[in-house]
Amino acid sequence: MASSKKYNRFDNYLLKGKLRRNGYERWRYVFTGINKSTGEQRTFFVELYYVNPLISPKESVLAQKSRLKINENDLQYALAGTISAQSVSQEVAVQPSYVLVKAGFYGTNGKQMNSFAASSSLVFVKSENAFKAGNCTFGKDVLSGSLEVSPRDIREHPEMLCSSGFMEWNLHFEKNVEVGPMWNTKTNFWMPIGAKTVFAGLVHIDGQEYSVVPRSSSGYIDKCWGEEIPNPFFHLSSSNLTSVISGKPLIRSCFALEGEFDKRLSIFVKLEGTKIALSGSSFFDKYTEIHNWTQMPEDADGEKLHWTVSVHKKRLVIDIDLYCKTSEMFVRDYEIPQGERKLLKVLGGGTGFGEIKIFKKTGKNLEMLEHANVLDAVCEYGTVDAAEE
């Protein structure tokens, strides 16, 4: 499989200049697989998170561990009992610096596993035309690697902020719908570069094998970078859509939206012949949007969260309503570039469902252009909070 060369320049490090000392970069890959034994479907994710690489290029530094500022003289006095250790124990702020590979799956009993390494360990291997971080490969059409975190690792290093387990993946992919930068400023960037991506291959996780089949992989790839992670963080995406009007799968359709950037979302929607790209960072994109998420009362299907987005641009209206069961969601944590022992805590799931509608304004009336049911949607909301002591 192969993708076009149109956006090849984005298949490289995106952090430049001062952002390499105070910035982050994240590559994300989402896809679904089928359990070979049970037929159960799972939505998987693999992420690369690269933060402040020039602060500590040779050693990974996590900001969640308490670090004490004690000089050698103070330490000697404390050991001799001349002064108390408490008087020289001053916690200092630390900025994180590392490359992190995060992998796992959404759904019931979902989990994430993290592997941290020095930022210099992320290298480009010219012979393979791919980036490597340890045994994980991020290529133009290849995604492979493995992670293993033991219960002992978690007990001894709670700052890893993840679950124990084992995951191995070996995949090829092709970007069927490629999208350019949807938010592009000096301090923030977001690009759903593979808004609709076909994956194929195998995933092994905790002793179970999953087949990733192109026609049902519901694949998605995006990249983002910047000085500060959006706070609050809001994301919706899906490439599994079926027309309510015709009853047929919309095989050339997808949508992705993310923010908040300056308190608004950037939005990309492709429904067969209709394509809408609202970057928000462009002076020429004039539109209004309202987005929200709420907790729904528990019903026979359990507790759910509800995401809503309504977009108005000239004669077009887009309405999105998605739900995700809370039992199929969990929180992923990301250290912010500034450190300060603060985390972006993202509550997310990959089994969202609902609908998307597109209307055309005709006078005072609305003419429906498309109405589609949505499955396998990634639904996320997050905020930056202080880490728990």
Secondary structure, DSSP 8 states (H G I E B T S, - for coil): ----STTGGGSS----GGGGTS-EEEEEEEEEEEETTT--EEEEEEEEEEE-TTTSTTS-B-TTS--EE--HHHHHHHHHTSS-GGGG-EE-----BEEEEEEEE-STT-EEEEEEE-GGGEEEETTTTEEEETTEEEESSEEEEEEEE-HHHHHH-GGG-S--EEEEEEEEEEEEE----SEE-SSEEEEEEEEEEEEEEEEEETTEEEEE-GGG--EEEEEEEESS--SSEEEEEE-EEEETTT--B-TT-EEEEEEEETTEEEEEEEETTEEEEE-SSSTT---EEEEEEEE---BTTB-EEEEEEEEEETTEEEEEEEEEEGGG-EEEEEE-TT-TTEEEEEEEEEEEEEEEEEEEEETTEEEEEEEEEEEEEEEEEEEEEE---
